[in-house]
Each structure stands twice: as structure tokens, then as C-alpha cells.
Amino acid sequence: MISPAIRYSCKILGVLFLTMGSSSYAASPDQTGITRVSITERSDKTGYVLRLHSDKYIQAFSPPREAGDDRYELTVFNTDVSTSIRKDDPSGPISTYNLTTRDGHTVFRFTVLPGMKIDASAYRDRDTNDLLVGLIYSSGDSQTTETIAARPLQPVENDGPSVGARNRWRLDTIVIDAGHGGKDPGTSKHGVREKDVTLAVAKKVGAYLEEYLKVNVIYTRDDDRFIDLKKRGEIANKAGGKLFVSIHADAQARGSSANGATMYILGTHKTKAAREAMERENSVVSFEADQSAYSGINNQSIIMQTLAQSSYMRQSEQLASLLEKQFAQRANRKTRGVKQAGFWVLWHASMPAVLIELGFVTNRGDARYMDSELGQTYLASAIYRAIRDYKFEYEKELSLTTSQ
């Protein structure tokens, strides 16, 4: 159930999107242009990559979605198609593709060969302005046109999607992001460093998920190293993550009375506390060598990206609500609610994503709890249980529930 506050936010986003689409986002000489489409096979032979070459930074895009009959589509917001665009011929699993501009946004559609089963994801290229669309064969094996044509189509059950489709949607890969690291200690107070707490809890969560849910766990970092914010999202997208959980610790700008855990999903902040948390976590880009990827991010682009990820909003809020429940019941911690803010680490993850503030390092009681072995165990257990319950409900809708 989507909360009234977030439902209201969706309505506002829709109004803003329609307004921007009909006026201020019309194509112009200053608009970002798609100049080329290239198609290359992955070096490991597990799929292909479609590259949408861009002459400027792409601020927002939607995840690829299935549009029926082996068709997929995604929207690249606030872009147009260059009149001199160069396009590679379809190859590999791609049979056809096209780009159209609508209301100042580019819609990219492609069709795969009949019977081809792929996992599609979109992510920014680290070194250029380009947008990459990764197509991974669901079987994980290299395939050819001949083997695809020879393989029978997946059977379709009368009461839902095909077995193959449901298996592709199974919650089998979860990305755990330990905030900060290396030269970025995060918040430090009372002898506790945020980067140490987040890593310890993240590794416990991952261990529980692997042992009890038998899922594939991807860590954005599993030791004391610094990872760029945009790189964290790239790691999640390239791994085919189905869920992104970023773990952090909070801090009070003035004083030490604030305590408790907060759950965040991507959106525009509504409170001073959410704004301060967002600004503090986003400030870590000062440690990055190249900060150009963030120069175009503002309230307007956050609205656009939130709209682009609107298909994930319900799942993100559902997980955040389950986390809040488990923090209160399992870890016996005060919770401060589910909130929205423009965290850049969530911006780059094309999947349901939540950022957790475990507690306040600036509060002596919270700091001691988060720094203790017992506290970290309970916090990790609460996160694991919330993901477990989310996975059960998510896969129940797909008729994939198991005895796990």
C-alpha cells in the first residue's frame, strides 16, 4: 500500500512531468542529443550491449521494460535524436530497433529474436556521456541465431506469465551497499566511524541472505575502500541486481539528542532533517576525482529521475516499510519513518532501492549500539528479515513462493 504522502508526490510529479514535457522540455539546440547507436557483443559472450552515444550528460532515464511480443522500450528524458545519427545494423539477439522523439524525450524501442530470453538493464557509462543498455542471456550461456531458432518457446501457463519470464523476475540478486569507505570515513563521533559500522553490518546482512535465502549477494565494497557514488549504481546495474540496499549512519548537525533509524527512498525532500541527511551523504562526491557527472543534478532532474523510477516506487516503499517494522520489532530501535530525499547513490540504481540510516553517530547511545557486536547483529538481522519478507511477498505475486 502506497502511503498518502508518496501517492500525493506521484500526482505532483505527473503534473510537473506533463508541464515540462509540453513546454520547457521541447527540443532545442541546447538539448542533449543521441548521436549514434552501436551494438557490441560482451567479451564474456553472455550477451550484448547497446550504446546510446550522447553529446551531453543524460540526466534521467527509465529502466527497460517488456512491451510484449519480444519487444522492450525505455525513455531517455530531455533528449532528442540527432538528424545525423549513425546506427549500427541489428545484430546478436537484436532483430530491430528504432528511436522516436516525443514531447522532448527519446523513446528507444528494440525487439529481440523470437524465443530469446534476456535480462535487460540500463546504466551510465563511467567514462563518457553514453547510456548503456545491457542484454544478458537469461541462461548465462553464449547463444547463436541457430541455437535460438532451434530452441522451443517457453510454455505459458493459463494463470500467469511464462515460467521463463517468472524465473527472470525472481529476486535472486541483491546488492548491499556499505556507505563511505577508504578516504571517506563518513560521520565520526564518540570514537565511532560510520564507514566501519556500515561495512560490518553490510557483511552480516550479506552472510544471512546467502545462508538463509540462497540468493546472490553483490557488495559494492567488502573492505575499507572508497567507491564513487555513481560507480555503486553501475555495480548494481551490471550485476543484474533486483534490489539495492544502501547502509549508512545518521548525524545531527547541532546537538546530540536526535536518535533512531530512518528509511529513505528516492524523491524530493519534505523536511529539514531529510534535506540535511541528503546533503551530508551527497557531499562525499568531494572525494571523487571527476565530479562532472553530478553537475546537472538539481531538484528538477531529481523529479525527472523519480518519475523515471516510478515503476519501482511501490516496491521501494514496501521494502522501506518492512525495514521500519523490523527495526522496531527485531532490533527494538526507535524509528523515524519512511522519507524521500535526492540521494545520489539511489539515483544511479535502476531497481527498487532504499537507503537506511541505522542510527545517529552523534547520539552516544546510538553510537555505542551501532559499534557493538550485539547491536550490529540485531541491525543486520532486522535488515535481513525485512528483505526476506519482501522477497516472499514479491515472489508470491509471481506464484514463485518457495519454502525458504
N, C-alpha and C positions, 0 to 999 in steps of 0.2 A: 504494500500500500504506500503510495507516494504521499508524503506529508503535504498539508495545505500550503506551507511556505514554499516548498520546491515546486508544487504544481503552479502556484502563482508566478514563480520565476520562469517556468516554461512558457506561460502565456505572455509574459513581458518579453522574453527572448523571441517568441514568434512574431510579436508586433514589431520589435526592433528589426528583426531579420527582413520582414516584408518591406519595412520602410527603407532600409538600406539597399535592399535588392532593387527597389523601383526607382531610386534616385541617386543617392551618394555613391552607390556601388556600380553604377553603369560603367561600361568600358570606357577607358580614357587612355591617352598616351602614357600616363604615369602608371597605369595598371600593370601588375605582374603578368608576363606573357609566357605561355607554353610554346617553346620554340622547336622542340623535337621530341619524338618518341622512339626510344631504342629498346630492343629486346635481346637479352643475352641469357645463355644457359648458366646456371650456377656451377661453380668449379667442382662441387662435390656431386654433381649430376642428380641432385634431389629435386630439381625444379628450375624455374626461370625467374628472371627479374625484369620487369618493365620499368624503364626510367623515363619520367616526365621531366625533360630538361626545362629549366626556368631561368629567365634573365634576372629575376629578383627573388628575395626571400618569400616563401609561401607561408602566409600567416596561419591558415587553418584549412583543414581537410577532413572529410568524413572517412570512416573505415569502409573498406569494400564490403558490399552486401550482395547476397544472392538475389537475382531478379527473375529467376525461373528459366527453365529450358537452357541450362548450362550457361546462363548469362550472369554477369556481375557488373556492378557500377559503383562509382564513388564520385563525390563532388569536391572540387578544389576551389575553395571560396576566394572571391575577389580576384579572379584571374580571367584572362581571355586567351584565345588561340591565335598565335601569330599567323599573319597572312602568308608568310614564307616558311611555314612549319615543314620540317622534314620528318618522314615517318618510315621506320623500318617495315618490311613486309612481315605479316604474321608468321610466326614460327613456333616450334615446340608445341606446347599444349594450346596455344592461341590460334583460333581459326579466323576470327575477325575482331576488329576494334574500331572505335570512332570517338571523336571529341566534338562536343557541341557547346556553344556558349548560351547561357540562359540567365537573364537578369543580372548580368555581371559576374557570373560564376561558370566555371567549366565543369561539364559533366563528362566523365570518362567511362565509356562502356566497352566491355570486351566479352567475347564468347569463347569458351573452351571446347575442345573436341568432344563429341558425344561420348558419354560414359566416363569422361575424365573426372577424377575426384581430386580436388586440390584444397589446400588451406591458403587463403589469401589474406595478406596484411599490408598496410601502408605505413611508411616511416620516412623521415627525412634523411637525406644523405649527410653524413658528418662533415664532408669536406667541400660540398657545393650547395647551391640553392635548389638542387633537384629533389623531386619526390620519387621514392622507390616503391613499387608495388611488387611484393614478393609472392610467388606462387610455388608452394611446396606440395609435391605429390603426397597425398594422404598416406599411402603405403610406405613412404620413406624410401622406395626403390626407384632407380632410374627407369624411365619408360620410353618407348618409341611409339610412333604413329601406328606401326604394325601391331604391337602388343596391345595398344589401346583398342584398336579396331576389333581385335580378336577376342577381347575380354567381354563376357556378357554383362549387361547392365545390372545394377543392384536391384533386387526385388523391392517393391514398395508395398508396405502393409496398408490395409484399408483404413486403419485408425490413426495414421500419422505419417511423418516423414520417413524416408527410406532408412534402412539400417545403417547404410554407409553415411548418410547425412547426419544421423543422430550420433554416430561414433565420432564424426568430425567435431561436433559441438560439445562432446563430453569434456568436463572440467578436468583435464589431465595434466595441464602445465600451469603452475602458479609461480609468479615472480615475487620474491621477497627482497625489498629494498631497504637496506640499513642506511639511514641518513648519515650524511657527513663522512668523515674518514680522512686519514692521512694528514695533510697540512691544514685541513679544516676540522677543528675539534668540535664545532657546534657550540652550544652553550656550556659553560663551565661554572660551577658553584659548589660550595661545600665539599670540595675535593672530588667531585663527580664530573666526568666529561661525557657530554651527550653522545659522541661518536663511539665510546666504549659500551655504553648502555644499549644503544641501538643494535650494535653488532652482536652482542651477547644474546639479546632477545631474539633477533632475526635468526640466528643459527639454531636456537632452541625450537622456534616455530618450524623451521625447515625440517629439522630432525623428526618432530612429531608428525608433520604432514607425510614425510617419506615412510615412516614406520607404520602409521595407522591408516592413512588414506591411500598409500601406494601411488602417489602422484609424482610427476616430475617437478622438482623444485629448482628454480633458477635464481641464483643470488646475483644482484648487481655488484656486490662486493662480499667476499667471505674472509677478508683480512683487513688490516688497517691501511687502506689506500684511498686516494682521492679519485672520485669518478665525476665527470661533468654531469650536470643535471640532464642535458639533452641526451647524453650517452646512456643514461639509465633507461630512458624510454626506448632508445634504439635496441638495447639489450633485450628488453621485454618483447618488443615487436618482432625482432628477428628470431627469437626463440619460440614464437607462436604462443605466447602467454595468453591464458584465458582470464587471468585475474592478476592485478597489480596491487601490492600492499606495501606502502612506504612507512617506515617506522621512525619516529622522531621523539624528542622530548621538548616540552614547552619551557617558557621563561617569562617572568613578569618584568616589564620594563622598569617599574618603580615599586619597591616593596617586596614582601615575600609571603603575603597572606594567601595569594591565589594557589589553588591546588586542584588536582583531579585530572582526568583524561578527557580528551576531545577527539571526535572523529570528523574528518573533513572530506568533502568531495569537491570536484572542480566546479567553480562558479564565481560569481561576483560576491564579494564580502558584504555582509549586512551589519556587522558590529565592529566596534573599535578593536576588540580583542582578536577577532578574526583577521582584521587588517594588519595588526601588529605581528601576529604569528606568520602571516603570509610574507610580509616584508622581511622578517628575520630569516625565514627559511630561504627565500629567494635571493637574499644578499650574498649567498655563498658563491654566486657567479663571479664575485670579485676575485676568487681564487683561480678562475679559468683563464687560460691564455687567450682564447678567442671568445669574446662576448657578443659578437655581431648577431648571433642567432636570436638574441633576446631584444634587439633594438626596436623591433616592430611590435612588441607585445605591450598592449595597453588595455584599458577597460573595454574598448570596442572590440579588439581582437579576442579578448577573453570571452566576450559574449558570443563571438563567432565560433570559437573553438568549443564552447559549451554546447552550442547548438549542433555543431558537427558531431559531438559525442552524446547527443540527446538519446540515442538508441541505447546507451549504456547507463543513463542516469538512474533508471529504476533499479537496475542491478547494483549499482554503486551505493545507492541509498539503502537498499535492502541489506547489503553487507555491513554498512556503517551502523545500521540499527541493531543488527545482531552483535556486532562488536561492543556497542554500548551496553547491551543487555548482559553479555558475558563479563565485561569489566566490572559491572556492578555485582553480579551473582557469583562468578568464579573467583575473581581477584579481590572482591569486596572493596572496590575503589569508587570514589566519588566520580561521577561522570558529568560533563558539562554540555552534553548534547551533540547532535549531528549538525554541522555547519558547512557553509560553502565559502570558498576563497580561491583566488587565482594562483595556486601553487604551480610553479613552472615544471616541477618534476611530474605532476599529474598531466600536464599539458601534452607531453610527448608520448604518453602511453595510450595506444589505440585499443582499449579494452576497459571493462569495469575497473575502476581504480579508487583507492581510499588511502588517505594519509592519516596516520594515528599519532597523536601527541600523548605519549604514555603517562605523563605527569609533569610537574614543574620542578626543574632542577633548582630553581631559585627558592623553592619551599623545602625546608630542612627535612620534614617528614617524608615528602615525596621522593626527595633525593636519596635518602637512606634506603627507602623501599626499593627504588629502581636499581640501586647499586648492590643490593643484597642478592645472594644466590636464590633465596626463597622467593623474594619479590620477582626476580626475573623469571623464575619457573612459573609462578602464578600468572604473570602477564603473558608469557608465551602460551600457556595453557588456554587462557581466555581467547587469544587470537586464533589459536588452532581450533577451538570449539566453535567459534563463530564461522570460520571458513568451512568446517565440517558441516554445520547446519545449513549454510548457504549452498554448499555442494549438493546436499541431499534434496533441498527444495528445488534447486535449479534443474537437476537431472530428473527429478520426479516429474517435472513438466514435460520432459522429453521421453518419459517412460524408460529412464535409464537407471532408476534406483537399484542399488545392489545391497548386499548385506553388510557393506563396510560401515 
